[in-house]
Amino acid sequence: MTKYRFDWKDVIHGTIEIDAQCGNDAEEILMNMSLRDLLENSQYNSDKSERKIRFADAGKHFESLDKNDWEELTHNL
């Protein structure tokens, strides 16, 4: 069995509720949250239409394939 490693990119969207004194404070809290905290405290999703493979490694003979190389070789791996 071969281990495949992907470097990917996706656009996600979410909803979070923040308690604050005013809207400016709430926005500041949101914008200063780490990604981990944001994901842990939000309901989130992705429409998956923007998910892209940036690079792929497919074993020791096919390392750091870019998106185009992966698409050409994926059926042969």
Gaussian input, Z-matrix of N, CA and C with variables (Angstrom, degrees):
# hf/3-21g

backbone

0 1
 N
 C     1     B1
 C     2     B2     1     A1
 N     3     B3     2     A2     1     D1
 C     4     B4     3     A3     2     D2
 C     5     B5     4     A4     3     D3
 N     6     B6     5     A5     4     D4
 C     7     B7     6     A6     5     D5
 C     8     B8     7     A7     6     D6
 N     9     B9     8     A8     7     D7
 C    10    B10     9     A9     8     D8
 C    11    B11    10    A10     9     D9
 N    12    B12    11    A11    10    D10
 C    13    B13    12    A12    11    D11
 C    14    B14    13    A13    12    D12
 N    15    B15    14    A14    13    D13
 C    16    B16    15    A15    14    D14
 C    17    B17    16    A16    15    D15
 N    18    B18    17    A17    16    D16
 C    19    B19    18    A18    17    D17
 C    20    B20    19    A19    18    D18
 N    21    B21    20    A20    19    D19
 C    22    B22    21    A21    20    D20
 C    23    B23    22    A22    21    D21
 N    24    B24    23    A23    22    D22
 C    25    B25    24    A24    23    D23
 C    26    B26    25    A25    24    D24
 N    27    B27    26    A26    25    D25
 C    28    B28    27    A27    26    D26
 C    29    B29    28    A28    27    D27
 N    30    B30    29    A29    28    D28
 C    31    B31    30    A30    29    D29
 C    32    B32    31    A31    30    D30
 N    33    B33    32    A32    31    D31
 C    34    B34    33    A33    32    D32
 C    35    B35    34    A34    33    D33
 N    36    B36    35    A35    34    D34
 C    37    B37    36    A36    35    D35
 C    38    B38    37    A37    36    D36
 N    39    B39    38    A38    37    D37
 C    40    B40    39    A39    38    D38
 C    41    B41    40    A40    39    D39
 N    42    B42    41    A41    40    D40
 C    43    B43    42    A42    41    D41
 C    44    B44    43    A43    42    D42
 N    45    B45    44    A44    43    D43
 C    46    B46    45    A45    44    D44
 C    47    B47    46    A46    45    D45
 N    48    B48    47    A47    46    D46
 C    49    B49    48    A48    47    D47
 C    50    B50    49    A49    48    D48
 N    51    B51    50    A50    49    D49
 C    52    B52    51    A51    50    D50
 C    53    B53    52    A52    51    D51
 N    54    B54    53    A53    52    D52
 C    55    B55    54    A54    53    D53
 C    56    B56    55    A55    54    D54
 N    57    B57    56    A56    55    D55
 C    58    B58    57    A57    56    D56
 C    59    B59    58    A58    57    D57
 N    60    B60    59    A59    58    D58
 C    61    B61    60    A60    59    D59
 C    62    B62    61    A61    60    D60
 N    63    B63    62    A62    61    D61
 C    64    B64    63    A63    62    D62
 C    65    B65    64    A64    63    D63
 N    66    B66    65    A65    64    D64
 C    67    B67    66    A66    65    D65
 C    68    B68    67    A67    66    D66
 N    69    B69    68    A68    67    D67
 C    70    B70    69    A69    68    D68
 C    71    B71    70    A70    69    D69
 N    72    B72    71    A71    70    D70
 C    73    B73    72    A72    71    D71
 C    74    B74    73    A73    72    D72
 N    75    B75    74    A74    73    D73
 C    76    B76    75    A75    74    D74
 C    77    B77    76    A76    75    D75
 N    78    B78    77    A77    76    D76
 C    79    B79    78    A78    77    D77
 C    80    B80    79    A79    78    D78
 N    81    B81    80    A80    79    D79
 C    82    B82    81    A81    80    D80
 C    83    B83    82    A82    81    D81
 N    84    B84    83    A83    82    D82
 C    85    B85    84    A84    83    D83
 C    86    B86    85    A85    84    D84
 N    87    B87    86    A86    85    D85
 C    88    B88    87    A87    86    D86
 C    89    B89    88    A88    87    D87
 N    90    B90    89    A89    88    D88
 C    91    B91    90    A90    89    D89
 C    92    B92    91    A91    90    D90
 N    93    B93    92    A92    91    D91
 C    94    B94    93    A93    92    D92
 C    95    B95    94    A94    93    D93
 N    96    B96    95    A95    94    D94
 C    97    B97    96    A96    95    D95
 C    98    B98    97    A97    96    D96
 N    99    B99    98    A98    97    D97
 C   100   B100    99    A99    98    D98
 C   101   B101   100   A100    99    D99
 N   102   B102   101   A101   100   D100
 C   103   B103   102   A102   101   D101
 C   104   B104   103   A103   102   D102
 N   105   B105   104   A104   103   D103
 C   106   B106   105   A105   104   D104
 C   107   B107   106   A106   105   D105
 N   108   B108   107   A107   106   D106
 C   109   B109   108   A108   107   D107
 C   110   B110   109   A109   108   D108
 N   111   B111   110   A110   109   D109
 C   112   B112   111   A111   110   D110
 C   113   B113   112   A112   111   D111
 N   114   B114   113   A113   112   D112
 C   115   B115   114   A114   113   D113
 C   116   B116   115   A115   114   D114
 N   117   B117   116   A116   115   D115
 C   118   B118   117   A117   116   D116
 C   119   B119   118   A118   117   D117
 N   120   B120   119   A119   118   D118
 C   121   B121   120   A120   119   D119
 C   122   B122   121   A121   120   D120
 N   123   B123   122   A122   121   D121
 C   124   B124   123   A123   122   D122
 C   125   B125   124   A124   123   D123
 N   126   B126   125   A125   124   D124
 C   127   B127   126   A126   125   D125
 C   128   B128   127   A127   126   D126
 N   129   B129   128   A128   127   D127
 C   130   B130   129   A129   128   D128
 C   131   B131   130   A130   129   D129
 N   132   B132   131   A131   130   D130
 C   133   B133   132   A132   131   D131
 C   134   B134   133   A133   132   D132
 N   135   B135   134   A134   133   D133
 C   136   B136   135   A135   134   D134
 C   137   B137   136   A136   135   D135
 N   138   B138   137   A137   136   D136
 C   139   B139   138   A138   137   D137
 C   140   B140   139   A139   138   D138
 N   141   B141   140   A140   139   D139
 C   142   B142   141   A141   140   D140
 C   143   B143   142   A142   141   D141
 N   144   B144   143   A143   142   D142
 C   145   B145   144   A144   143   D143
 C   146   B146   145   A145   144   D144
 N   147   B147   146   A146   145   D145
 C   148   B148   147   A147   146   D146
 C   149   B149   148   A148   147   D147
 N   150   B150   149   A149   148   D148
 C   151   B151   150   A150   149   D149
 C   152   B152   151   A151   150   D150
 N   153   B153   152   A152   151   D151
 C   154   B154   153   A153   152   D152
 C   155   B155   154   A154   153   D153
 N   156   B156   155   A155   154   D154
 C   157   B157   156   A156   155   D155
 C   158   B158   157   A157   156   D156
 N   159   B159   158   A158   157   D157
 C   160   B160   159   A159   158   D158
 C   161   B161   160   A160   159   D159
 N   162   B162   161   A161   160   D160
 C   163   B163   162   A162   161   D161
 C   164   B164   163   A163   162   D162
 N   165   B165   164   A164   163   D163
 C   166   B166   165   A165   164   D164
 C   167   B167   166   A166   165   D165
 N   168   B168   167   A167   166   D166
 C   169   B169   168   A168   167   D167
 C   170   B170   169   A169   168   D168
 N   171   B171   170   A170   169   D169
 C   172   B172   171   A171   170   D170
 C   173   B173   172   A172   171   D171
 N   174   B174   173   A173   172   D172
 C   175   B175   174   A174   173   D173
 C   176   B176   175   A175   174   D174
 N   177   B177   176   A176   175   D175
 C   178   B178   177   A177   176   D176
 C   179   B179   178   A178   177   D177
 N   180   B180   179   A179   178   D178
 C   181   B181   180   A180   179   D179
 C   182   B182   181   A181   180   D180
 N   183   B183   182   A182   181   D181
 C   184   B184   183   A183   182   D182
 C   185   B185   184   A184   183   D183
 N   186   B186   185   A185   184   D184
 C   187   B187   186   A186   185   D185
 C   188   B188   187   A187   186   D186
 N   189   B189   188   A188   187   D187
 C   190   B190   189   A189   188   D188
 C   191   B191   190   A190   189   D189
 N   192   B192   191   A191   190   D190
 C   193   B193   192   A192   191   D191
 C   194   B194   193   A193   192   D192
 N   195   B195   194   A194   193   D193
 C   196   B196   195   A195   194   D194
 C   197   B197   196   A196   195   D195
 N   198   B198   197   A197   196   D196
 C   199   B199   198   A198   197   D197
 C   200   B200   199   A199   198   D198
 N   201   B201   200   A200   199   D199
 C   202   B202   201   A201   200   D200
 C   203   B203   202   A202   201   D201
 N   204   B204   203   A203   202   D202
 C   205   B205   204   A204   203   D203
 C   206   B206   205   A205   204   D204
 N   207   B207   206   A206   205   D205
 C   208   B208   207   A207   206   D206
 C   209   B209   208   A208   207   D207
 N   210   B210   209   A209   208   D208
 C   211   B211   210   A210   209   D209
 C   212   B212   211   A211   210   D210
 N   213   B213   212   A212   211   D211
 C   214   B214   213   A213   212   D212
 C   215   B215   214   A214   213   D213
 N   216   B216   215   A215   214   D214
 C   217   B217   216   A216   215   D215
 C   218   B218   217   A217   216   D216
 N   219   B219   218   A218   217   D217
 C   220   B220   219   A219   218   D218
 C   221   B221   220   A220   219   D219
 N   222   B222   221   A221   220   D220
 C   223   B223   222   A222   221   D221
 C   224   B224   223   A223   222   D222
 N   225   B225   224   A224   223   D223
 C   226   B226   225   A225   224   D224
 C   227   B227   226   A226   225   D225
 N   228   B228   227   A227   226   D226
 C   229   B229   228   A228   227   D227
 C   230   B230   229   A229   228   D228

   B1=1.4513
   B2=1.5299
   B3=1.3167
   B4=1.4562
   B5=1.5190
   B6=1.3077
   B7=1.4611
   B8=1.5252
   B9=1.3265
   B10=1.4630
   B11=1.5239
   B12=1.3125
   B13=1.4624
   B14=1.5239
   B15=1.3348
   B16=1.4581
   B17=1.5210
   B18=1.2999
   B19=1.4539
   B20=1.5207
   B21=1.3415
   B22=1.4517
   B23=1.5109
   B24=1.3067
   B25=1.4526
   B26=1.5199
   B27=1.3232
   B28=1.4549
   B29=1.5196
   B30=1.2995
   B31=1.4582
   B32=1.5213
   B33=1.3249
   B34=1.4575
   B35=1.5210
   B36=1.3076
   B37=1.4602
   B38=1.5208
   B39=1.3172
   B40=1.4484
   B41=1.5113
   B42=1.3230
   B43=1.4589
   B44=1.5212
   B45=1.3216
   B46=1.4590
   B47=1.5255
   B48=1.3181
   B49=1.4637
   B50=1.5180
   B51=1.3299
   B52=1.4620
   B53=1.5216
   B54=1.3323
   B55=1.4661
   B56=1.5198
   B57=1.3277
   B58=1.4676
   B59=1.5241
   B60=1.3276
   B61=1.4548
   B62=1.5280
   B63=1.3324
   B64=1.4578
   B65=1.5360
   B66=1.3171
   B67=1.4526
   B68=1.5146
   B69=1.3313
   B70=1.4603
   B71=1.5200
   B72=1.3420
   B73=1.4641
   B74=1.5318
   B75=1.3196
   B76=1.4690
   B77=1.5186
   B78=1.3233
   B79=1.4572
   B80=1.5243
   B81=1.3133
   B82=1.4584
   B83=1.5270
   B84=1.3218
   B85=1.4694
   B86=1.5231
   B87=1.3368
   B88=1.4624
   B89=1.5238
   B90=1.3089
   B91=1.4572
   B92=1.5258
   B93=1.3330
   B94=1.4575
   B95=1.5235
   B96=1.3278
   B97=1.4690
   B98=1.5244
   B99=1.3184
   B100=1.4633
   B101=1.5311
   B102=1.2999
   B103=1.4613
   B104=1.5213
   B105=1.3086
   B106=1.4728
   B107=1.5253
   B108=1.3465
   B109=1.4637
   B110=1.5264
   B111=1.3197
   B112=1.4556
   B113=1.5233
   B114=1.3329
   B115=1.4648
   B116=1.5193
   B117=1.3242
   B118=1.4674
   B119=1.5267
   B120=1.3303
   B121=1.4602
   B122=1.5205
   B123=1.3113
   B124=1.4559
   B125=1.5185
   B126=1.2981
   B127=1.4544
   B128=1.5225
   B129=1.3183
   B130=1.4532
   B131=1.5247
   B132=1.3182
   B133=1.4490
   B134=1.5235
   B135=1.3009
   B136=1.4504
   B137=1.5162
   B138=1.3158
   B139=1.4596
   B140=1.5243
   B141=1.3080
   B142=1.4634
   B143=1.5252
   B144=1.3148
   B145=1.4619
   B146=1.5250
   B147=1.3249
   B148=1.4646
   B149=1.5200
   B150=1.3405
   B151=1.4620
   B152=1.5191
   B153=1.3132
   B154=1.4671
   B155=1.5267
   B156=1.3046
   B157=1.4610
   B158=1.5159
   B159=1.3269
   B160=1.4638
   B161=1.5226
   B162=1.3341
   B163=1.4562
   B164=1.5189
   B165=1.3254
   B166=1.4627
   B167=1.5191
   B168=1.3214
   B169=1.4589
   B170=1.5246
   B171=1.3228
   B172=1.4601
   B173=1.5220
   B174=1.3017
   B175=1.4567
   B176=1.5229
   B177=1.3162
   B178=1.4604
   B179=1.5222
   B180=1.3312
   B181=1.4621
   B182=1.5244
   B183=1.3049
   B184=1.4628
   B185=1.5226
   B186=1.3104
   B187=1.4551
   B188=1.5191
   B189=1.3112
   B190=1.4624
   B191=1.5251
   B192=1.3209
   B193=1.4567
   B194=1.5162
   B195=1.3283
   B196=1.4599
   B197=1.5295
   B198=1.3132
   B199=1.4615
   B200=1.5228
   B201=1.3084
   B202=1.4667
   B203=1.5279
   B204=1.3336
   B205=1.4641
   B206=1.5263
   B207=1.3389
   B208=1.4590
   B209=1.5267
   B210=1.3230
   B211=1.4706
   B212=1.5265
   B213=1.3213
   B214=1.4676
   B215=1.5310
   B216=1.3308
   B217=1.4550
   B218=1.5276
   B219=1.3143
   B220=1.4577
   B221=1.5231
   B222=1.3031
   B223=1.4612
   B224=1.5310
   B225=1.3196
   B226=1.4609
   B227=1.5248
   B228=1.3064
   B229=1.4726
   B230=1.5061
   A1=108.41
   A2=117.07
   A3=123.09
   A4=110.23
   A5=116.21
   A6=120.71
   A7=108.66
   A8=116.22
   A9=122.44
   A10=108.57
   A11=116.54
   A12=121.11
   A13=107.73
   A14=115.41
   A15=121.43
   A16=111.28
   A17=116.30
   A18=123.83
   A19=104.19
   A20=117.64
   A21=121.28
   A22=111.70
   A23=114.74
   A24=122.60
   A25=107.26
   A26=116.51
   A27=121.25
   A28=108.59
   A29=116.38
   A30=121.86
   A31=107.20
   A32=115.83
   A33=120.02
   A34=109.25
   A35=115.01
   A36=120.99
   A37=107.50
   A38=116.36
   A39=118.30
   A40=113.22
   A41=113.25
   A42=122.32
   A43=108.19
   A44=115.75
   A45=121.22
   A46=108.29
   A47=116.50
   A48=121.77
   A49=108.09
   A50=116.24
   A51=122.18
   A52=108.49
   A53=116.49
   A54=121.61
   A55=108.50
   A56=116.72
   A57=120.95
   A58=109.11
   A59=116.46
   A60=122.82
   A61=112.05
   A62=116.84
   A63=120.12
   A64=108.86
   A65=116.23
   A66=121.32
   A67=113.29
   A68=116.70
   A69=119.68
   A70=111.66
   A71=115.90
   A72=119.85
   A73=110.34
   A74=116.74
   A75=120.54
   A76=110.53
   A77=116.98
   A78=120.52
   A79=110.92
   A80=117.24
   A81=120.56
   A82=111.15
   A83=116.20
   A84=119.96
   A85=109.61
   A86=116.47
   A87=121.04
   A88=111.33
   A89=117.03
   A90=121.05
   A91=112.97
   A92=118.02
   A93=121.71
   A94=113.56
   A95=117.36
   A96=120.58
   A97=109.49
   A98=116.13
   A99=119.93
   A100=108.11
   A101=116.18
   A102=120.16
   A103=110.66
   A104=116.69
   A105=120.52
   A106=110.62
   A107=117.29
   A108=120.34
   A109=111.52
   A110=116.01
   A111=120.32
   A112=110.93
   A113=117.18
   A114=120.40
   A115=112.22
   A116=117.12
   A117=120.19
   A118=112.53
   A119=117.11
   A120=120.96
   A121=114.16
   A122=117.56
   A123=121.54
   A124=111.54
   A125=114.59
   A126=120.74
   A127=104.35
   A128=117.57
   A129=119.27
   A130=110.78
   A131=114.51
   A132=121.35
   A133=108.40
   A134=115.59
   A135=123.74
   A136=107.22
   A137=116.97
   A138=118.19
   A139=111.30
   A140=117.43
   A141=126.20
   A142=113.81
   A143=118.22
   A144=119.27
   A145=111.62
   A146=116.71
   A147=120.02
   A148=112.55
   A149=118.10
   A150=120.05
   A151=109.34
   A152=115.26
   A153=122.00
   A154=110.19
   A155=115.73
   A156=121.33
   A157=106.81
   A158=115.56
   A159=119.58
   A160=110.39
   A161=116.95
   A162=123.23
   A163=107.99
   A164=116.28
   A165=120.83
   A166=109.27
   A167=115.40
   A168=122.50
   A169=106.39
   A170=116.58
   A171=121.19
   A172=108.81
   A173=115.13
   A174=119.57
   A175=111.64
   A176=115.31
   A177=119.15
   A178=114.05
   A179=118.74
   A180=120.68
   A181=113.76
   A182=117.10
   A183=121.34
   A184=108.80
   A185=117.36
   A186=121.85
   A187=110.30
   A188=115.78
   A189=124.11
   A190=113.01
   A191=115.19
   A192=119.83
   A193=108.60
   A194=118.20
   A195=118.30
   A196=108.51
   A197=116.34
   A198=121.65
   A199=111.91
   A200=118.12
   A201=121.77
   A202=111.56
   A203=117.67
   A204=120.91
   A205=110.22
   A206=116.73
   A207=120.82
   A208=110.34
   A209=117.27
   A210=120.18
   A211=111.60
   A212=117.39
   A213=120.53
   A214=112.49
   A215=117.25
   A216=120.56
   A217=114.48
   A218=118.87
   A219=121.07
   A220=113.84
   A221=118.39
   A222=121.06
   A223=112.21
   A224=117.23
   A225=121.30
   A226=112.97
   A227=117.58
   A228=120.24
   A229=111.02
   D1=139.33
   D2=-178.97
   D3=-104.06
   D4=138.67
   D5=176.55
   D6=-90.30
   D7=127.40
   D8=178.33
   D9=-107.72
   D10=131.72
   D11=178.76
   D12=-120.18
   D13=130.81
   D14=-177.93
   D15=-118.83
   D16=136.87
   D17=167.59
   D18=-100.85
   D19=113.37
   D20=-172.48
   D21=-123.90
   D22=165.30
   D23=178.00
   D24=-137.84
   D25=138.73
   D26=178.00
   D27=-147.77
   D28=154.97
   D29=174.69
   D30=-104.58
   D31=124.58
   D32=178.41
   D33=-116.59
   D34=159.87
   D35=176.76
   D36=-137.05
   D37=155.48
   D38=-176.92
   D39=-158.22
   D40=175.73
   D41=178.71
   D42=-131.09
   D43=135.07
   D44=178.79
   D45=-140.18
   D46=146.84
   D47=173.80
   D48=-107.54
   D49=131.35
   D50=-177.52
   D51=-128.13
   D52=127.40
   D53=174.01
   D54=-85.05
   D55=127.88
   D56=-179.68
   D57=-156.88
   D58=165.70
   D59=179.85
   D60=-71.19
   D61=-33.10
   D62=-179.51
   D63=-154.58
   D64=172.41
   D65=-178.46
   D66=-61.40
   D67=-38.84
   D68=178.61
   D69=-62.30
   D70=-41.26
   D71=178.29
   D72=-65.22
   D73=-41.65
   D74=179.52
   D75=-62.55
   D76=-43.31
   D77=178.67
   D78=-63.68
   D79=-40.98
   D80=179.33
   D81=-63.19
   D82=-41.57
   D83=177.53
   D84=-61.51
   D85=-46.94
   D86=179.94
   D87=-58.31
   D88=-49.95
   D89=-174.64
   D90=-69.46
   D91=-20.15
   D92=180.00
   D93=-97.75
   D94=-0.44
   D95=179.20
   D96=-73.25
   D97=143.62
   D98=172.79
   D99=-70.61
   D100=158.74
   D101=178.38
   D102=-59.33
   D103=-40.87
   D104=179.18
   D105=-59.69
   D106=-48.87
   D107=179.16
   D108=-62.72
   D109=-40.05
   D110=179.31
   D111=-61.02
   D112=-46.90
   D113=-179.55
   D114=-68.74
   D115=-36.44
   D116=-179.93
   D117=-67.80
   D118=-26.74
   D119=-174.69
   D120=-109.20
   D121=9.54
   D122=-177.00
   D123=-120.83
   D124=158.45
   D125=163.21
   D126=-94.01
   D127=124.96
   D128=-174.23
   D129=-137.63
   D130=164.01
   D131=-179.28
   D132=-160.27
   D133=174.74
   D134=174.66
   D135=-141.47
   D136=142.63
   D137=177.61
   D138=-82.18
   D139=-3.41
   D140=176.73
   D141=62.07
   D142=1.26
   D143=178.96
   D144=-79.22
   D145=-16.16
   D146=-179.12
   D147=-108.02
   D148=7.04
   D149=179.58
   D150=-71.08
   D151=129.80
   D152=-176.47
   D153=-133.02
   D154=144.71
   D155=169.87
   D156=-89.93
   D157=124.27
   D158=178.69
   D159=-90.05
   D160=-46.80
   D161=178.41
   D162=-146.12
   D163=155.72
   D164=176.91
   D165=-141.50
   D166=143.37
   D167=171.13
   D168=-115.24
   D169=129.49
   D170=-179.06
   D171=-128.20
   D172=72.84
   D173=-178.38
   D174=81.06
   D175=-179.73
   D176=-172.30
   D177=-72.89
   D178=-17.70
   D179=-178.14
   D180=-91.52
   D181=-14.83
   D182=-178.15
   D183=-131.37
   D184=77.94
   D185=-178.41
   D186=-105.34
   D187=144.50
   D188=176.08
   D189=56.06
   D190=48.03
   D191=173.87
   D192=-75.33
   D193=132.84
   D194=174.39
   D195=-80.32
   D196=178.19
   D197=-175.01
   D198=-55.74
   D199=-44.45
   D200=-178.25
   D201=-67.29
   D202=-43.67
   D203=177.72
   D204=-61.24
   D205=-43.63
   D206=179.89
   D207=-59.96
   D208=-46.20
   D209=-179.04
   D210=-62.12
   D211=-35.58
   D212=179.36
   D213=-72.92
   D214=-35.79
   D215=-172.55
   D216=-100.33
   D217=-13.54
   D218=-170.89
   D219=-56.70
   D220=-35.28
   D221=-178.04
   D222=-75.13
   D223=-16.60
   D224=-179.87
   D225=-97.69
   D226=-6.20
   D227=-177.29
   D228=-91.88

